Amino acid sequence: MAVRGTRDALDPAVATAAPMIRWIIVFLLLAVAAAILEFGGVAGAAAGIARLLCYVLMALYALAIVAQAVGPRRRAA
């Protein structure tokens, strides 16, 4: 049995979510760094952006699951 590459094995919804997950991590790290340096406004804004992106990602993931469940079935070749 041949092992497929990671990119080939990913569902398209997961593959498109990867950049958004990176942005969530970037904004969370920015919020932590700003909080450590006591920049409260920047930390709050970065945490808010990370939270918003996380909610958007969860909504897109749920939508992808529903679309996959409702969508047409492909026959195995």
NUVOTOR-831934 format. One record per residue: z negated, x negated, y negated of N, C-alpha, C in turn; residue in one letter. Coordinates in steps of 0.1 Angstrom, whole numbers, padded with zeros to 4 digits, always signed. Last residue first. Example, Ala and Ser with C-alpha at 12.3 -4.5 7.8 and 13.67 -1.06 7.14 Angstrom:
// residues 2
-0071-0128+0022-0071-0137+0011-0079-0129+0000S
-0078-0132+0057-0078-0123+0045-0078-0132+0033A
// end
This chain:
// residues 77
+0081+0132-0045+0094+0128-0040+0093+0121-0026A
+0063+0162-0051+0063+0148-0047+0076+0144-0041A
+0070+0184-0077+0070+0181-0063+0070+0166-0061R
+0048+0195-0103+0059+0186-0099+0058+0184-0084R
+0040+0225-0118+0037+0215-0108+0050+0208-0104R
+0036+0232-0153+0043+0233-0140+0040+0222-0131P
+0002+0238-0166+0016+0233-0166+0023+0234-0153G
-0025+0242-0163-0016+0254-0166-0001+0250-0164V
-0036+0217-0160-0039+0228-0151-0030+0239-0152A
-0026+0203-0182-0023+0199-0169-0025+0209-0159Q
-0038+0218-0203-0023+0217-0202-0019+0213-0188A
-0065+0212-0198-0060+0226-0197-0045+0226-0195V
-0065+0185-0203-0069+0190-0190-0064+0204-0188I
-0056+0184-0230-0048+0178-0220-0052+0183-0206A
-0078+0197-0242-0065+0203-0243-0055+0197-0232L
-0098+0178-0237-0099+0191-0231-0086+0198-0231A
-0087+0157-0253-0089+0155-0238-0090+0168-0231Y
-0088+0168-0278-0075+0164-0272-0076+0162-0257L
-0116+0170-0281-0107+0182-0281-0094+0179-0275A
-0124+0143-0280-0128+0153-0270-0120+0165-0269M
-0111+0133-0303-0107+0128-0290-0112+0138-0279L
-0125+0148-0323-0110+0150-0321-0106+0145-0307V
-0150+0137-0319-0148+0151-0317-0133+0154-0315Y
-0145+0110-0326-0150+0113-0312-0148+0128-0309C
-0138+0113-0352-0128+0108-0343-0132+0111-0328L
-0163+0121-0362-0151+0129-0364-0140+0125-0353L
-0178+0098-0357-0182+0110-0351-0170+0120-0351R
-0165+0079-0373-0166+0077-0359-0169+0090-0352A
-0170+0090-0398-0156+0089-0394-0156+0087-0378I
-0198+0088-0399-0192+0101-0399-0178+0101-0395G
-0201+0060-0398-0207+0068-0387-0200+0082-0387A
-0190+0054-0423-0184+0049-0411-0189+0057-0398A
-0208+0067-0440-0194+0071-0440-0187+0067-0427A
-0232+0054-0435-0231+0069-0432-0216+0073-0432G
-0225+0028-0442-0229+0031-0429-0228+0046-0425A
-0220+0032-0469-0209+0027-0461-0213+0030-0446V
-0246+0040-0478-0234+0048-0480-0223+0045-0471G
-0263+0018-0471-0265+0031-0466-0253+0040-0467G
-0264-0012-0464-0254-0005-0472-0254+0009-0467F
-0280-0030-0449-0286-0020-0458-0276-0014-0468E
-0271-0045-0429-0270-0051-0443-0275-0042-0454L
-0273-0027-0409-0281-0039-0408-0282-0046-0422I
-0254-0008-0417-0268-0004-0416-0277-0017-0416A
-0231-0023-0414-0235-0018-0427-0249-0014-0428A
-0231-0026-0386-0232-0038-0395-0236-0034-0409A
-0229+0000-0378-0241-0008-0374-0242-0020-0384V
-0204+0008-0389-0216+0015-0393-0229+0007-0390A
-0187-0010-0375-0188-0011-0390-0201-0004-0395L
-0191+0000-0350-0195-0014-0353-0197-0016-0368L
-0179+0025-0354-0193+0024-0350-0199+0010-0353L
-0153+0018-0360-0161+0025-0370-0176+0024-0367F
-0145+0006-0335-0145-0001-0348-0154+0005-0358V
-0148+0028-0318-0156+0016-0316-0157+0008-0329I
-0128+0044-0328-0142+0049-0327-0151+0037-0326I
-0105+0028-0323-0109+0031-0337-0124+0036-0338W
-0105+0029-0295-0107+0016-0302-0111+0019-0316R
-0099+0056-0291-0112+0051-0286-0115+0037-0293I
-0073+0056-0301-0084+0064-0308-0097+0059-0304M
-0059+0041-0282-0061+0036-0295-0072+0043-0303P
-0063+0059-0258-0069+0045-0259-0070+0040-0273A
-0049+0082-0258-0063+0083-0263-0069+0069-0265A
-0026+0077-0244-0025+0079-0259-0039+0080-0265T
-0036+0074-0218-0029+0063-0225-0028+0065-0240A
-0045+0099-0213-0055+0088-0214-0049+0077-0221V
-0021+0113-0212-0031+0117-0222-0042+0106-0224A
-0007+0101-0191-0003+0099-0205-0013+0103-0215P
-0029+0083-0169-0023+0096-0173-0019+0095-0187D
-0023+0052-0155-0029+0060-0165-0022+0073-0167L
-0007+0036-0139-0017+0045-0132-0023+0055-0142A
+0006+0019-0156+0014+0028-0148+0005+0039-0142D
-0015+0003-0166-0007+0011-0175+0001+0022-0167R
-0023-0010-0142-0032-0002-0149-0024+0008-0159T
+0001-0011-0115-0005-0016-0127-0014-0006-0134G
-0007-0003-0081+0001-0001-0093-0007-0007-0105R
-0005-0019-0051-0014-0015-0062-0006-0014-0074V
+0009-0007-0021+0011-0015-0033+0001-0010-0044A
+0000-0008+0012+0000+0000+0000+0000-0009-0012M
// end
